[in-house]
Structure formats: C-alpha cells, structure tokens
Amino acid sequence: MASKLPQLQEKAVQVSQFVVKSGSGLMASKLPQLQEKAVQVSQFVVKSGSSYVKNLMEQNKHHVQHPPSAENCKLLAKQLFYTRLASIPHRREAFWRELDGVKLLIKNRQLELNLENAGLAALFGVECFAWFCGGEIIGRGFTFTGYYV
C-alpha cells in the first residue's frame, strides 16, 4: 500500500486543484469532470483499501487483545475507567498547585503587569471557560442546542 499511497495522493491533489480552479462558481459543464475524478479516487480506494487495512493491522498487531471478545472489551473499558479514576487525586493536586501559583502571583504582583504573567492569567481564564463550556455540553446530553433531534 505504501507504493500506492503516492498515486492516491496525486489523484486527491488533482481533484482539489480542479475544484480550486473552478472556484465557487462550479459550472454545470465541469461537474461531470469532477464526478469522474471523484469516482477514480473512490475506485482506487476500494481496490487498494483492504491491503492498506491489512498492512495497518500487521504493523499494530501488538495492540490487539486476544481473543477478541466482548468480555475482553468490557474488561478493557473497566480498566480504562478505573485508571482514569485513579488519576483524579494527581490531577486535583496539580490543579491546587496551579491555583496556589496564581494566588502567589496575585499576592506578590508588581505595579506593572508583564506579558508573561498576563498570558498566564489569560490562559488560565480560557481554560476555566473551556471547562465550563464542556460541562454545559455534557449536562445537555452532548448536544450543542439542548434539543434532541
């Protein structure tokens, strides 16, 4: 598959160049050419896709659990859950150390705020906002609008 990868990349580049040349006003006469190129790329992927997957699995066979069964998947899921659960105390300590560092900066701040400290404060604020947004999305059932579709 490694020898076929440049061919696939070349076909993909040809399609993208064609789309860029055509611009946003893709004329009806050029649409069949685009469809033909897309069909060529998809046929190439169908023809050589299985060999790519076989090669990928051969390279990564040391990651595969034997025997591949639902019980092994459940066991691995439990191990992942409890491993992450066990990492919470370390993350909590790291959070409090970071917060103590920010408190120390605030307590010992100088009259002028240098760029490094301002960047650190901004990064901390953005991180807190991202955690808030993530919590809101999780609280709504992983929906962005809050409604189920």
C-alpha positions in Angstrom: 0.0 0.0 0.0 2.9 2.3 0.6 3.7 2.3 -3.1 0.1 3.1 -3.9 -0.2 5.9 -1.5 1.6 8.5 -3.8 -0.9 7.6 -6.5 -3.8 8.2 -4.2 -2.3 11.5 -3.0 -1.8 12.5 -6.6 -5.4 11.8 -7.5 -6.6 13.7 -4.5 -4.4 16.7 -5.4 -5.8 16.6 -9.0 -9.3 16.7 -7.6 -8.6 19.6 -5.2 -6.7 21.5 -7.9 -9.7 21.1 -10.2 -12.1 22.4 -7.5 -9.8 25.4 -6.8 -9.5 26.2 -10.5 -13.2 26.0 -10.9 -13.8 28.3 -8.0 -17.0 28.8 -6.1 -19.0 29.1 -9.4 -18.7 25.5 -10.4 -20.3 25.4 -13.9 -22.6 22.6 -14.8 -20.2 21.6 -17.7 -17.4 20.9 -15.3 -19.4 18.9 -12.8 -19.1 15.6 -14.7 -15.3 16.0 -14.8 -15.3 16.5 -11.0 -17.6 13.4 -10.6 -15.3 11.4 -12.8 -12.2 12.3 -10.8 -14.1 11.5 -7.6 -15.1 8.1 -9.0 -11.5 7.4 -9.9 -10.3 8.2 -6.4 -13.1 6.1 -4.8 -12.3 3.1 -7.1 -8.7 3.3 -6.2 -9.5 3.4 -2.5 -11.9 0.4 -2.9 -9.3 -1.5 -4.9 -6.4 -1.0 -2.5 -8.2 -0.2 0.8 -8.2 -3.7 2.1 -4.4 -4.1 1.6 -3.9 -0.9 3.5 -6.0 -2.2 6.4 -4.2 -5.5 6.4 -0.8 -3.7 6.4 -2.0 -1.4 9.2 -3.2 -4.3 11.3 0.0 -6.2 10.8 2.1 -3.2 12.0 -0.1 -2.7 15.1 -0.9 -6.3 16.0 0.8 -5.9 19.3 -2.0 -3.6 20.4 -4.7 -6.2 19.7 -6.1 -8.2 22.6 -6.5 -12.0 22.1 -9.1 -13.5 22.0 -11.1 -10.5 20.6 -14.3 -10.9 22.5 -16.9 -8.7 24.2 -15.7 -9.8 27.6 -12.2 -8.5 26.8 -13.7 -5.2 25.6 -15.7 -4.9 28.8 -12.6 -5.6 30.9 -10.5 -3.0 29.0 -13.3 -0.5 29.4 -13.3 -1.1 33.1 -9.5 -0.9 33.3 -9.6 2.5 31.4 -12.4 3.8 33.7 -10.7 2.9 36.9 -7.2 4.0 35.7 -8.7 7.4 34.9 -10.5 7.4 38.2 -7.2 6.7 40.0 -5.6 9.7 38.3 -8.1 12.1 39.8 -6.0 12.8 43.0 -2.9 13.6 41.0 -4.9 16.0 38.8 -6.5 17.6 41.8 -3.1 18.2 43.4 -1.8 19.7 40.1 -4.9 22.0 40.0 -4.4 23.2 43.5 -0.6 23.8 42.9 -1.5 25.8 39.8 -4.1 27.8 41.7 -1.7 28.4 44.5 0.8 29.7 42.0 -1.8 32.1 40.6 -2.7 33.3 44.2 1.0 33.8 44.8 1.3 35.9 41.6 -1.7 38.0 42.6 -0.3 38.5 46.2 3.2 39.4 45.1 2.2 41.3 41.9 4.2 44.3 40.9 2.7 47.6 39.7 3.4 46.7 36.1 1.9 43.5 34.6 4.4 41.9 32.3 3.4 40.0 29.2 4.3 36.6 30.6 2.1 36.9 33.6 -0.8 38.4 31.5 -0.5 35.5 29.1 -0.6 33.0 32.0 -3.7 34.7 33.5 -5.4 34.7 30.1 -4.6 31.1 29.5 -5.9 30.2 33.0 -9.1 32.1 32.2 -9.6 30.4 28.9 -9.0 27.0 30.4 -11.7 27.7 33.1 -14.1 28.9 30.4 -13.4 25.8 28.3 -14.1 23.5 31.3 -17.4 25.4 31.9 -18.4 25.0 28.2 -17.6 21.4 28.3 -19.6 20.9 31.4 -22.6 22.6 29.8 -22.4 20.4 26.7 -22.2 17.3 28.9 -25.0 18.5 31.1 -27.2 18.9 28.0 -26.6 15.3 26.9 -23.7 16.2 24.4 -25.9 18.4 22.3 -25.0 21.9 21.3 -28.5 23.3 21.1 -30.0 21.4 24.1 -32.7 19.8 21.9 -32.7 16.2 20.7 -33.1 15.8 17.0 
